[in-house]
Amino acid sequence: MRTLEVLESNVRSYSRSFPAIFSRARGSIMLTDGGRNVIDFLSGAGALNYGHNNHQIKAAITEYLASDAIVHGLDMATPAKLAFMNTFNSAILRERGMQYRFQFTGPTGANAVEAALKLARKVTGRQNIIAFTHGYHGMSLGAIAVSGNRSYRKASGVSLSSATFMPYDGYLGPAVDTAEYLRKVLVDKSSGVDSPAAILVETVQGEGGINVAGKEWLQSIQAIAKTVGALLIVDDIQMGCGRTGEFFSFEFSGLSPDIVVLSKSLSGFGLPLSMLLIREELDVWQPGEHTGTFRGNNLALVSATAAINIYWRCPRFSEGVHRLGELMRRQLEAIASEHGNRFAVRGRGMALGFDCHMTEIAEATSRKAFEKGLIIERCGAVDQVVKFLPALTIDVETLNRGLEIFEESLAETLKQAKVAVT
Ligand SMILES: *Cc1c(COP(=O)(O)O)cnc(C)c1O
């Protein structure tokens, strides 16, 4: 660990929250150098929906590597790329009556968000983007400009502009329809808010605290975008690829976004792969206008194709996610009620948050959980929400064991807090 302190920048983060050297992993279990088995409820911040080293997916990429097929080819055509597009098009899009063009961007989610914003501005000739309170879209300047977190914004070191933040669903309490407010300021020619190129939204805010947008709210946002001539962009980087139950997190609401941003679990194996789905009429790019060396890395496309073929050819997988999600929710609600319901449980599918309302409680709980063998992260404005993102492929026994560790860790934290207070 001293190597990290001496050689790695202070910017490092997860190695601080989870101080161990992780050497191997399979499914939902990570193994440390010290021989400890740890259950993973973080799943690479949602990049490992199918678990670590998923053996079926791994078989596809090891075979591909062994055959000397093209690994890196910029965005040249390869059989791997064609297979991915055909598979995604038939198994994901056509199955859902959707039609989109693919844009492979640089490998990070942030780069895909940048591309989406650039395209929306090019299509509409407008600059402003409507973003939402507590939203998170990545670390490049354009993406930070549409993200809420003040310390990330400050760290960018330049003025961030061309975005207007509006209250997300529920931001002002259950009684206020924040979509109505958005409609009003966008339709009012004297509201002081510039007409937007796009409305950019997450259906569940992953980093922002597992805040959940309702079906009607999302439909209103889509209708408002249409009314004011703005594109609707859904950032499905963390909540897509099955996290909320369906492949896309917006399916339950019947949205048809103009642009969908995918990354994190898209490759299915933790390899970097990002892309946009673009409504065909909006594809006004000139060749090479948004370029990048690592667009559509072939190894990642091979694992992405395998993941779709293995998990998304029939509804069983999706049903399993809903079932496990319900199981988690029930247990978390039971834990909340053990403590007199002073905590809130939120989420959809297998993206759940346990709102401790206090940073210290969430922090101590997650630290204790790690000591007991569970990796679990926090999110929210002041990191007060414990975030549950287990692999969608986790077995019930491991899931229950992880939830038990959380329950014990929370109980111990509260007991110690009480002792500290009295
Ligand atoms: C992680 C994330 C991003 C940024 O992706 P990176 O690969 O870290 O650049 C953007 N939006 C959402 C919703 C995310 O969860």
The ligand as an SDF file (V2000), in Angstrom:
LIG
                    3D

 15 15  0  0  0  0  0  0  0  0999 V2000
  -20.1720    6.6770  -14.6720 C   0  0  0  0  0  0  0  0  0  0  0  0
  -21.1040    7.6200  -15.3080 C   0  0  0  0  0  0  0  0  0  0  0  0
  -20.6940    8.5290  -16.2980 C   0  0  0  0  0  0  0  0  0  0  0  0
  -19.2480    8.7100  -16.6820 C   0  0  0  0  0  0  0  0  0  0  0  0
  -18.6650    7.5630  -17.2180 O   0  0  0  0  0  0  0  0  0  0  0  0
  -17.0670    7.4500  -17.2140 P   0  0  0  0  0  0  0  0  0  0  0  0
  -16.7800    6.1850  -17.9440 O   0  0  0  0  0  0  0  0  0  0  0  0
  -16.6320    7.4120  -15.7900 O   0  0  0  0  0  0  0  0  0  0  0  0
  -16.5500    8.6570  -17.9240 O   0  0  0  0  0  0  0  0  0  0  0  0
  -21.6640    9.3240  -16.8820 C   0  0  0  0  0  0  0  0  0  0  0  0
  -22.9590    9.2350  -16.5330 N   0  0  0  0  0  0  0  0  0  0  0  0
  -23.3780    8.3660  -15.6040 C   0  0  0  0  0  0  0  0  0  0  0  0
  -24.8280    8.2960  -15.2810 C   0  0  0  0  0  0  0  0  0  0  0  0
  -22.4740    7.5430  -14.9510 C   0  0  0  0  0  0  0  0  0  0  0  0
  -22.8860    6.7120  -13.9890 O   0  0  0  0  0  0  0  0  0  0  0  0
  1  2  1  0
  2  3  1  0
  2 14  2  0
  3  4  1  0
  3 10  2  0
  4  5  1  0
  5  6  1  0
  6  7  2  0
  6  8  1  0
  6  9  1  0
 10 11  1  0
 11 12  2  0
 12 13  1  0
 12 14  1  0
 14 15  1  0
M  END
$$$$
